[in-house]
Amino acid sequence: MGEVRNVVIIGSGPAGYTAGLYSARAMLEPLMFAGYMSGGQLMLTSDIENFPGYPEGIGGPEMMMQLRSQAERFGLEVQDRNVESVDLSKRPYKVTVEGEEFLTHSIIISTGAESIWLNAPGEAEQKGRGISTCATCDGAFFKNEEVLVIGGGDSACEEATFLTRFASKVTLIHRRDVFKASNIMYDRAANNDKIEIRTFRQVKEWKADENGLTGAVLEDPRDGSTEEISAAGAFIAIGHKPITAFLGDQIETDENGYIVHKNHTMTSVEGVFAAGDVVDTRYKQAITAAGMGCQAAMDAEKWLEEYVH
């Protein structure tokens, strides 16, 4: 525990790896705890077609491996372990990883957010094989197919509307008849000829064959009656939750747990920075996460120059 690191990066994905690349090139000798699920949400995305510089597209896991090896080439040290807690009460800060303690002058948090899944039977097996949580990422794979969207908020209505560009039919499934979505988003979905809205329905189980998803068994929560619906794809849009529990309320977040920036990418705690989907409630793209990772590393470097070195 004796050595004090310049910067510890918690979390991987495009934000973390880009922060690692920039801080390594700035000779800060960064240490990253990537977590067991290193690579973040993009590990669930089969093809990324909207990241500049990849005209043929690239697989999510492949891109994360490339980002990682690029950062490691310049000296980023990566450990695929989960951070249990941090102590931000005094500097240097303490980061606890599986019972082992590390000291650091600064921290960059890039733990991201995770989609909330339904966890209905058959779901885990079909993640990335028809069941997704990102229409922007995966919608184009369902040209002229029938797809489902599950949810009742703005993101569900937005995903359903977006999917009509590709799918022959979109069925929006909501467990109640009251939608949390704004009127404008709901009306846009309701007035689209390709979208059918089914209320008082929830997914009881997913159906699949050797090629992937084939549909779902829907249940009426009022009386338990069921019906089958066929679909090649399904998009779960019941929200995201940022991965911030390990911070233990030491950093200011909004009411949904997203970290709030105070000074550029610095959080409410001096020398602690945040980047990517753990902060971003609006864009949630790989390219914007990477850009914010660059900003956080540059902000950390300037802060270290001023207050530590």
C-alpha positions as CSV (number, residue, x, y, z in Angstrom):
1,M,0.0,0.0,0.0
2,G,3.0,2.3,0.5
3,E,3.3,3.8,-3.0
4,V,1.0,6.7,-4.0
5,R,-0.2,6.5,-7.6
6,N,-0.8,9.7,-9.6
7,V,-4.1,8.5,-11.0
8,V,-6.3,5.5,-10.6
9,I,-9.0,4.9,-13.2
10,I,-12.0,3.0,-12.0
11,G,-13.9,1.3,-14.9
12,S,-13.0,0.6,-18.5
13,G,-15.0,1.1,-21.7
14,P,-14.3,3.9,-24.2
15,A,-14.1,6.6,-21.4
16,G,-11.8,4.7,-19.2
17,Y,-9.5,3.4,-21.9
18,T,-9.2,6.8,-23.5
19,A,-8.5,8.4,-20.1
20,G,-5.8,5.7,-19.7
21,L,-4.3,6.4,-23.1
22,Y,-4.0,10.2,-22.4
23,S,-2.8,9.9,-18.9
24,A,-0.2,7.2,-19.9
25,R,1.1,9.4,-22.7
26,A,1.3,12.3,-20.1
27,M,3.7,10.0,-18.1
28,L,1.3,9.7,-15.2
29,E,1.7,5.9,-15.0
30,P,-2.0,5.3,-14.5
31,L,-3.5,2.2,-12.9
32,M,-6.9,1.0,-14.1
33,F,-9.2,-1.3,-12.3
34,A,-11.3,-2.5,-15.3
35,G,-13.7,-4.6,-13.3
36,Y,-14.6,-8.2,-14.2
37,M,-16.8,-7.0,-17.1
38,S,-14.0,-5.0,-18.6
39,G,-15.0,-3.1,-21.7
40,G,-18.3,-2.0,-20.4
41,Q,-21.6,-2.0,-22.3
42,L,-19.9,-2.2,-25.7
43,M,-19.1,-5.8,-24.8
44,L,-22.8,-6.5,-25.4
45,T,-22.8,-4.7,-28.8
46,S,-22.1,-7.0,-31.8
47,D,-21.2,-4.3,-34.3
48,I,-20.4,-0.6,-33.9
49,E,-21.1,1.2,-37.2
50,N,-21.2,4.8,-35.9
51,F,-17.7,5.2,-34.5
52,P,-15.7,7.4,-37.0
53,G,-12.7,5.7,-38.7
54,Y,-14.3,2.2,-39.1
55,P,-15.9,2.3,-42.5
56,E,-16.7,-1.5,-42.3
57,G,-17.8,-1.3,-38.7
58,I,-16.2,-3.1,-35.8
59,G,-17.3,-5.5,-33.1
60,G,-17.8,-4.0,-29.7
61,P,-15.5,-6.4,-27.9
62,E,-12.9,-6.1,-30.7
63,M,-12.9,-2.3,-30.4
64,M,-12.5,-2.5,-26.6
65,M,-9.5,-4.9,-27.0
66,Q,-7.9,-2.5,-29.4
67,L,-8.5,0.5,-27.2
68,R,-7.0,-1.4,-24.3
69,S,-3.9,-2.5,-26.1
70,Q,-3.3,1.0,-27.4
71,A,-3.4,2.4,-23.9
72,E,-1.2,-0.4,-22.5
73,R,1.4,0.3,-25.2
74,F,1.9,3.7,-23.6
75,G,2.1,2.3,-20.1
76,L,-1.5,2.0,-18.7
77,E,-1.5,-0.8,-16.1
78,V,-4.8,-2.7,-16.2
79,Q,-6.1,-5.1,-13.5
80,D,-9.4,-6.9,-14.3
81,R,-10.6,-6.5,-10.7
82,N,-13.6,-4.8,-9.1
83,V,-13.3,-1.8,-6.8
84,E,-15.2,-2.4,-3.6
85,S,-15.0,1.1,-2.1
86,V,-13.1,4.3,-2.0
87,D,-12.2,6.6,0.9
88,L,-12.3,10.2,-0.2
89,S,-12.2,11.8,3.3
90,K,-8.5,12.7,3.0
91,R,-5.7,12.8,0.4
92,P,-4.1,10.7,-0.8
93,Y,-7.4,8.9,-1.6
94,K,-7.8,5.2,-0.7
95,V,-9.2,2.6,-3.2
96,T,-10.1,-0.8,-1.9
97,V,-9.9,-3.7,-4.4
98,E,-10.8,-7.1,-3.1
99,G,-9.5,-6.3,0.3
100,E,-6.2,-4.7,-1.0
101,E,-5.7,-1.0,-0.5
102,F,-4.2,1.4,-3.0
103,L,-3.3,5.1,-2.5
104,T,-3.7,7.7,-5.2
105,H,-3.5,11.5,-5.6
106,S,-6.4,11.5,-8.2
107,I,-9.2,9.3,-9.4
108,I,-11.0,9.1,-12.8
109,I,-14.4,7.3,-12.5
110,S,-15.6,5.7,-15.7
111,T,-17.7,2.9,-14.4
112,G,-20.5,3.6,-16.8
113,A,-24.2,2.8,-16.5
114,E,-25.9,-0.5,-16.9
115,S,-29.2,-1.1,-18.6
116,I,-31.9,-2.4,-16.4
117,W,-32.9,-5.9,-17.7
118,L,-36.2,-7.7,-17.2
119,N,-34.4,-10.9,-16.2
120,A,-37.3,-13.0,-17.6
121,P,-36.6,-16.7,-18.2
122,G,-34.6,-17.2,-21.4
123,E,-33.2,-13.7,-21.4
124,A,-29.6,-14.2,-20.5
125,E,-29.1,-16.8,-23.3
126,Q,-30.5,-14.4,-25.9
127,K,-28.6,-11.2,-25.0
128,G,-26.9,-10.1,-28.2
129,R,-28.8,-12.9,-30.1
130,G,-32.0,-10.9,-30.6
131,I,-32.5,-9.2,-27.2
132,S,-30.8,-5.8,-26.9
133,T,-31.0,-2.6,-24.8
134,C,-29.9,-0.3,-27.5
135,A,-31.9,0.4,-30.7
136,T,-29.3,2.8,-32.0
137,C,-26.7,0.1,-31.7
138,D,-28.6,-2.9,-33.1
139,G,-31.7,-1.7,-34.8
140,A,-30.3,-2.0,-38.3
141,F,-29.9,-5.8,-37.9
142,F,-33.7,-6.1,-38.0
143,K,-34.5,-4.9,-41.5
144,N,-38.0,-6.0,-42.5
145,E,-38.4,-8.0,-39.3
146,E,-40.9,-7.8,-36.5
147,V,-39.5,-6.5,-33.2
148,L,-40.7,-5.8,-29.7
149,V,-39.9,-2.8,-27.4
150,I,-40.6,-3.1,-23.7
151,G,-41.1,0.0,-21.6
152,G,-43.3,3.0,-21.0
153,G,-41.0,6.0,-20.8
154,D,-39.5,8.4,-23.3
155,S,-36.7,6.0,-24.2
156,A,-39.1,3.2,-25.0
157,C,-41.2,5.5,-27.3
158,E,-38.0,6.9,-28.9
159,E,-36.6,3.4,-29.5
160,A,-39.9,2.2,-31.0
161,T,-40.1,5.2,-33.3
162,F,-36.4,4.8,-34.3
163,L,-36.9,1.1,-35.0
164,T,-39.6,1.8,-37.6
165,R,-36.8,2.8,-40.0
166,F,-35.8,-0.8,-40.2
167,A,-38.4,-3.1,-38.8
168,S,-41.6,-4.1,-40.7
169,K,-43.6,-3.9,-37.4
170,V,-42.8,-2.7,-33.9
171,T,-44.9,-3.8,-30.9
172,L,-44.5,-1.5,-27.9
173,I,-45.3,-3.5,-24.7
174,H,-46.1,-1.8,-21.4
175,R,-47.3,-3.4,-18.2
176,R,-49.7,-0.5,-17.4
177,D,-52.0,1.8,-19.6
178,V,-50.4,4.9,-18.2
179,F,-47.1,6.0,-19.9
180,K,-44.4,7.9,-18.2
181,A,-43.3,9.2,-21.6
182,S,-43.8,12.9,-22.5
183,N,-46.9,13.6,-24.6
184,I,-44.8,14.4,-27.7
185,M,-42.8,11.2,-27.6
186,Y,-45.9,9.1,-26.9
187,D,-47.9,10.7,-29.7
188,R,-45.1,10.2,-32.1
189,A,-45.1,6.5,-31.4
190,A,-48.9,6.2,-31.2
191,N,-49.4,7.9,-34.6
192,N,-46.8,5.8,-36.4
193,D,-48.5,3.2,-38.7
194,K,-45.7,0.6,-38.0
195,I,-46.1,0.7,-34.2
196,E,-48.7,-1.2,-32.3
197,I,-49.0,-0.4,-28.6
198,R,-50.1,-3.2,-26.3
199,T,-50.9,-2.2,-22.7
200,F,-51.3,-4.4,-19.7
201,R,-48.7,-6.8,-21.0
202,Q,-45.4,-8.0,-19.6
203,V,-42.9,-10.5,-20.7
204,K,-43.3,-13.8,-18.9
205,E,-40.6,-15.7,-20.8
206,W,-38.6,-15.4,-24.0
207,K,-38.9,-17.9,-26.9
208,A,-35.9,-18.9,-29.1
209,D,-34.5,-21.6,-31.4
210,E,-30.9,-22.4,-32.5
211,N,-30.8,-19.2,-34.6
212,G,-31.8,-16.8,-31.8
213,L,-34.9,-15.1,-30.5
214,T,-38.3,-16.1,-32.0
215,G,-40.7,-14.2,-29.7
216,A,-42.1,-14.1,-26.2
217,V,-44.9,-15.2,-23.9
218,L,-46.8,-12.1,-22.7
219,E,-48.8,-12.0,-19.5
220,D,-51.6,-9.7,-18.5
221,P,-50.7,-8.6,-15.0
222,R,-54.4,-8.1,-14.1
223,D,-55.5,-11.7,-14.5
224,G,-52.4,-13.7,-15.4
225,S,-53.7,-14.7,-18.8
226,T,-51.0,-15.3,-21.4
227,E,-50.4,-15.2,-25.2
228,E,-47.5,-15.8,-27.5
229,I,-46.1,-13.1,-29.8
230,S,-43.4,-13.8,-32.5
231,A,-40.5,-11.4,-33.0
232,A,-37.0,-11.6,-34.3
233,G,-35.7,-8.9,-32.0
234,A,-36.6,-7.3,-28.7
235,F,-35.4,-4.1,-27.1
236,I,-35.7,-3.6,-23.4
237,A,-36.0,0.1,-22.6
238,I,-36.9,0.3,-18.9
239,G,-34.0,2.6,-18.0
240,H,-30.4,2.7,-17.0
241,K,-28.7,2.9,-13.7
242,P,-25.2,4.4,-13.2
243,I,-22.7,2.2,-11.5
244,T,-21.9,4.4,-8.5
245,A,-22.9,2.3,-5.4
246,F,-19.2,1.7,-4.5
247,L,-18.8,5.5,-3.9
248,G,-21.0,5.4,-0.9
249,D,-22.5,8.9,-1.2
250,Q,-19.1,10.6,-1.0
251,I,-19.6,12.3,-4.4
252,E,-22.5,14.5,-5.5
253,T,-24.9,12.7,-7.8
254,D,-28.3,13.6,-9.3
255,E,-31.5,12.0,-8.1
256,N,-30.9,9.0,-10.4
257,G,-27.3,8.4,-9.2
258,Y,-25.5,10.0,-12.1
259,I,-22.3,11.9,-11.0
260,V,-22.6,15.7,-11.4
261,H,-19.6,17.6,-12.9
262,K,-18.6,20.7,-10.9
263,N,-15.6,22.1,-12.7
264,H,-15.1,20.7,-16.3
265,T,-14.9,17.0,-15.6
266,M,-14.1,17.3,-11.9
267,T,-16.7,16.1,-9.4
268,S,-17.7,17.6,-6.1
269,V,-14.5,16.2,-4.6
270,E,-11.2,17.8,-5.5
271,G,-9.0,15.6,-7.7
272,V,-11.8,13.2,-8.5
273,F,-13.0,13.2,-12.1
274,A,-15.7,11.4,-14.0
275,A,-16.3,10.5,-17.6
276,G,-18.7,8.5,-19.8
277,D,-22.1,7.0,-19.1
278,V,-21.6,7.4,-15.3
279,V,-22.1,11.2,-15.9
280,D,-23.9,11.3,-19.3
281,T,-27.7,11.3,-19.1
282,R,-28.1,12.6,-22.7
283,Y,-25.9,11.2,-25.4
284,K,-24.7,7.8,-24.2
285,Q,-22.5,7.1,-27.2
286,A,-19.1,5.4,-27.5
287,I,-17.6,8.5,-29.2
288,T,-18.8,10.9,-26.6
289,A,-17.6,8.7,-23.8
290,A,-14.2,8.5,-25.4
291,G,-14.1,12.3,-25.8
292,M,-15.0,12.8,-22.1
293,G,-12.3,10.3,-21.1
294,C,-9.8,12.5,-22.9
295,Q,-11.1,15.6,-21.1
296,A,-11.0,13.9,-17.7
297,A,-7.4,12.8,-18.2
298,M,-6.3,16.3,-19.3
299,D,-8.2,17.8,-16.3
300,A,-6.5,15.4,-14.0
301,E,-3.1,16.1,-15.4
302,K,-3.6,19.9,-15.0
303,W,-4.9,19.4,-11.4
304,L,-1.9,17.2,-10.5
305,E,0.5,19.8,-11.8
306,E,-1.1,22.5,-9.8
307,Y,-1.8,20.8,-6.5
308,V,0.4,17.8,-6.2
309,H,3.6,17.9,-8.2
